[in-house]
Amino acid sequence: MPNERMQLLGLWVLAASLISFGLMGVDKRRARRGDWRISEKTLFLPAVLGGALGGVLGMRVFRHKTKHWYFKYGMPLLLILQLGLMGWAVWAGTFRG
């Protein structure tokens, strides 16, 4: 049972991170083309829901939103909070059963 919870959490974080990373790439492409853009709220949503790693990686890989202070500092802060929360949950035994 505990392993199932860890796997589910891992899949959730992976999915949210992939979505967050992909949205950064799509928005960067649209910005270059002058097309309709993805809202900043939409870019933050999957990051807040567990995909901060994908958001941070997307910002770095695509060099996107790196000048906006709320992305520059907000995404890494979300990542630190999420890593801390996951570490605490494992340490506290939340996923041990």
Accessible surface in RSA format (square Angstrom, percent):
REM  Atomic radii and reference values for relative SASA: ProtOr
REM  Chains: A
REM  Algorithm: Lee & Richards
REM  Probe-radius: 1.40
REM  Slices: 20
REM RES _ NUM      All-atoms   Total-Side   Main-Chain    Non-polar    All polar
REM                ABS   REL    ABS   REL    ABS   REL    ABS   REL    ABS   REL
RES MET A   1   137.38  71.1 105.13  69.6  32.25  76.8  92.14  78.3  45.25  59.9
RES PRO A   2    42.92  31.3  42.88  39.1   0.04   0.1  42.92  35.4   0.00   0.0
RES ASN A   3   112.29  77.4 111.33 107.6   0.96   2.3  21.32  51.3  90.97  87.9
RES GLU A   4   111.86  64.2 106.18  80.3   5.68  13.5  40.01  77.4  71.85  58.7
RES ARG A   5    86.49  36.3  82.77  42.2   3.73   8.9  30.70  42.0  55.80  33.8
RES MET A   6    75.86  39.3  69.92  46.3   5.94  14.2  69.42  59.0   6.44   8.5
RES GLN A   7   118.61  66.3 110.33  80.6   8.28  19.7  39.58  84.3  79.03  59.9
RES LEU A   8   124.92  69.6 123.25  88.2   1.67   4.2 124.45  87.4   0.47   1.3
RES LEU A   9    46.06  25.6  41.93  30.0   4.13  10.4  45.52  32.0   0.54   1.5
RES GLY A  10    38.51  47.5   0.00   N/A  38.51  47.5  33.43  91.7   5.09  11.4
RES LEU A  11   113.66  63.3 109.80  78.6   3.86   9.7 110.21  77.4   3.45   9.3
RES TRP A  12   146.47  58.8 141.26  68.4   5.21  12.2 137.33  73.2   9.14  14.8
RES VAL A  13    28.90  19.0  28.90  26.2   0.00   0.0  28.90  25.1   0.00   0.0
RES LEU A  14    97.48  54.3  94.23  67.4   3.25   8.2  97.23  68.3   0.25   0.7
RES ALA A  15    49.66  45.7  44.80  69.1   4.86  11.1  49.36  69.5   0.30   0.8
RES ALA A  16     8.82   8.1   5.77   8.9   3.06   7.0   8.26  11.6   0.56   1.5
RES SER A  17    11.42   9.6  10.86  14.5   0.56   1.3  11.10  23.6   0.32   0.5
RES LEU A  18   111.14  61.9 103.08  73.7   8.07  20.3 103.55  72.7   7.60  20.4
RES ILE A  19    98.29  55.9  91.25  68.0   7.04  17.0  97.52  70.2   0.77   2.1
RES SER A  20     0.77   0.7   0.09   0.1   0.68   1.6   0.00   0.0   0.77   1.1
RES PHE A  21    62.19  31.1  62.19  38.5   0.00   0.0  62.19  37.7   0.00   0.0
RES GLY A  22    31.64  39.0   0.00   N/A  31.64  39.0  30.89  84.8   0.75   1.7
RES LEU A  23    40.50  22.6  39.36  28.2   1.13   2.8  39.41  27.7   1.09   2.9
RES MET A  24     0.46   0.2   0.46   0.3   0.00   0.0   0.46   0.4   0.00   0.0
RES GLY A  25    10.50  12.9   0.00   N/A  10.50  12.9   6.21  17.0   4.29   9.6
RES VAL A  26    44.88  29.5  44.47  40.3   0.42   1.0  44.47  38.6   0.42   1.1
RES ASP A  27     0.01   0.0   0.01   0.0   0.00   0.0   0.00   0.0   0.01   0.0
RES LYS A  28    43.88  21.4  43.88  26.9   0.00   0.0   6.85   6.2  37.03  39.4
RES ARG A  29   120.39  50.5 117.20  59.7   3.19   7.6  32.05  43.8  88.34  53.5
RES ARG A  30    68.14  28.6  68.14  34.7   0.00   0.0   7.22   9.9  60.91  36.9
RES ALA A  31    37.68  34.6  16.33  25.2  21.35  48.6  18.17  25.6  19.51  51.7
RES ARG A  32   186.85  78.5 147.18  75.0  39.67  94.4  55.63  76.0 131.22  79.5
RES ARG A  33   163.45  68.6 129.73  66.1  33.71  80.3  43.65  59.7 119.80  72.6
RES GLY A  34    67.83  83.6   0.00   N/A  67.83  83.6  34.28  94.1  33.55  75.1
RES ASP A  35    71.29  49.9  58.87  58.6  12.42  29.4  18.75  44.1  52.54  52.4
RES TRP A  36   188.57  75.7 171.37  82.9  17.20  40.4 153.76  82.0  34.81  56.5
RES ARG A  37    93.15  39.1  83.62  42.6   9.53  22.7  39.71  54.3  53.44  32.4
RES ILE A  38    16.15   9.2  11.55   8.6   4.60  11.1  11.91   8.6   4.25  11.5
RES SER A  39    60.85  51.4  46.52  62.1  14.32  33.0  52.22 111.2   8.62  12.1
RES GLU A  40    55.92  32.1  51.76  39.2   4.16   9.9  26.12  50.5  29.80  24.3
RES LYS A  41   179.35  87.5 169.64 104.1   9.71  23.1 117.10 105.4  62.25  66.3
RES THR A  42    59.92  42.6  56.93  57.7   2.99   7.1  35.31  47.4  24.61  37.2
RES LEU A  43     1.19   0.7   0.27   0.2   0.92   2.3   0.31   0.2   0.88   2.4
RES PHE A  44    41.01  20.5  41.01  25.4   0.00   0.0  41.01  24.9   0.00   0.0
RES LEU A  45   102.06  56.8  99.34  71.1   2.72   6.8 102.00  71.6   0.06   0.2
RES PRO A  46    12.57   9.2  10.28   9.4   2.29   8.3  12.57  10.4   0.00   0.0
RES ALA A  47     0.00   0.0   0.00   0.0   0.00   0.0   0.00   0.0   0.00   0.0
RES VAL A  48    83.69  55.1  67.24  60.9  16.45  39.6  67.24  58.4  16.45  44.6
RES LEU A  49    90.68  50.5  81.62  58.4   9.06  22.8  87.78  61.6   2.91   7.8
RES GLY A  50    12.92  15.9   0.00   N/A  12.92  15.9  10.88  29.8   2.04   4.6
RES GLY A  51     0.00   0.0   0.00   N/A   0.00   0.0   0.00   0.0   0.00   0.0
RES ALA A  52     0.00   0.0   0.00   0.0   0.00   0.0   0.00   0.0   0.00   0.0
RES LEU A  53    83.54  46.5  83.11  59.5   0.43   1.1  83.11  58.4   0.43   1.2
RES GLY A  54     2.68   3.3   0.00   N/A   2.68   3.3   2.68   7.4   0.00   0.0
RES GLY A  55     0.00   0.0   0.00   N/A   0.00   0.0   0.00   0.0   0.00   0.0
RES VAL A  56    21.41  14.1  21.39  19.4   0.02   0.0  21.41  18.6   0.00   0.0
RES LEU A  57    86.01  47.9  86.01  61.5   0.00   0.0  86.01  60.4   0.00   0.0
RES GLY A  58     0.00   0.0   0.00   N/A   0.00   0.0   0.00   0.0   0.00   0.0
RES MET A  59     1.05   0.5   1.05   0.7   0.00   0.0   0.86   0.7   0.18   0.2
RES ARG A  60   122.30  51.4 107.14  54.6  15.16  36.1  57.29  78.3  65.01  39.4
RES VAL A  61    94.88  62.4  64.76  58.6  30.12  72.6  72.12  62.7  22.76  61.7
RES PHE A  62    58.72  29.4  51.76  32.1   6.96  18.1  57.28  34.7   1.44   4.1
RES ARG A  63   189.11  79.4 179.86  91.7   9.25  22.0  52.75  72.1 136.37  82.6
RES HIS A  64     9.82   5.4   9.13   6.3   0.69   1.8   5.31   5.5   4.52   5.3
RES LYS A  65    23.95  11.7  14.48   8.9   9.47  22.6   4.40   4.0  19.55  20.8
RES THR A  66    42.49  30.2  35.79  36.3   6.70  16.0  17.82  23.9  24.67  37.3
RES LYS A  67   195.60  95.4 164.59 101.0  31.01  73.8 112.54 101.3  83.06  88.5
RES HIS A  68    70.17  38.4  65.93  45.8   4.24  10.8  40.90  42.1  29.27  34.1
RES TRP A  69   176.17  70.7 174.26  84.3   1.91   4.5 153.93  82.1  22.24  36.1
RES TYR A  70    77.66  36.3  74.52  42.4   3.14   8.2  59.30  44.6  18.36  22.6
RES PHE A  71     0.00   0.0   0.00   0.0   0.00   0.0   0.00   0.0   0.00   0.0
RES LYS A  72    93.31  45.5  89.35  54.8   3.96   9.4  38.92  35.0  54.38  57.9
RES TYR A  73   137.73  64.3 132.12  75.2   5.61  14.6 100.59  75.6  37.14  45.8
RES GLY A  74    20.19  24.9   0.00   N/A  20.19  24.9  18.95  52.0   1.24   2.8
RES MET A  75     0.00   0.0   0.00   0.0   0.00   0.0   0.00   0.0   0.00   0.0
RES PRO A  76    36.36  26.5  35.94  32.8   0.43   1.5  36.25  29.9   0.11   0.7
RES LEU A  77   101.67  56.6  99.88  71.5   1.79   4.5 101.08  71.0   0.59   1.6
RES LEU A  78    35.64  19.8  35.64  25.5   0.00   0.0  35.64  25.0   0.00   0.0
RES LEU A  79    30.28  16.9  30.28  21.7   0.00   0.0  30.28  21.3   0.00   0.0
RES ILE A  80   116.01  66.0 112.00  83.4   4.01   9.7 113.02  81.4   2.99   8.1
RES LEU A  81   107.48  59.9  99.97  71.5   7.51  18.9 103.12  72.4   4.36  11.7
RES GLN A  82    25.39  14.2  23.61  17.3   1.79   4.3  22.09  47.0   3.30   2.5
RES LEU A  83   102.33  57.0  94.50  67.6   7.83  19.7  94.81  66.6   7.52  20.2
RES GLY A  84    44.68  55.1   0.00   N/A  44.68  55.1  38.57 105.8   6.11  13.7
RES LEU A  85   117.06  65.2 112.12  80.2   4.94  12.4 115.29  81.0   1.76   4.7
RES MET A  86    50.90  26.4  49.48  32.7   1.42   3.4  37.06  31.5  13.84  18.3
RES GLY A  87    39.55  48.8   0.00   N/A  39.55  48.8  35.18  96.5   4.37   9.8
RES TRP A  88   143.74  57.7 136.95  66.3   6.79  15.9 122.40  65.3  21.34  34.6
RES ALA A  89    11.25  10.3  11.25  17.4   0.00   0.0  11.25  15.8   0.00   0.0
RES VAL A  90    69.73  45.9  67.87  61.4   1.85   4.5  69.01  60.0   0.71   1.9
RES TRP A  91   192.46  77.2 178.13  86.2  14.33  33.6 153.18  81.7  39.28  63.7
RES ALA A  92    51.98  47.8  15.55  24.0  36.43  82.9  22.16  31.2  29.83  79.0
RES GLY A  93    17.65  21.8   0.00   N/A  17.65  21.8   5.99  16.5  11.66  26.1
RES THR A  94    70.34  50.0  53.93  54.7  16.41  39.1  55.75  74.9  14.59  22.1
RES PHE A  95    37.06  18.5  34.17  21.2   2.89   7.5  34.33  20.8   2.73   7.8
RES ARG A  96   164.34  69.0 143.76  73.3  20.58  49.0  65.61  89.7  98.72  59.8
RES GLY A  97    76.22  94.0   0.00   N/A  76.22  94.0  34.84  95.6  41.38  92.7
END  Absolute sums over single chains surface
CHAIN  1 A     6658.1       5733.0        925.1       4664.2       1994.0
END  Absolute sums over all chains
TOTAL          6658.1       5733.0        925.1       4664.2       1994.0
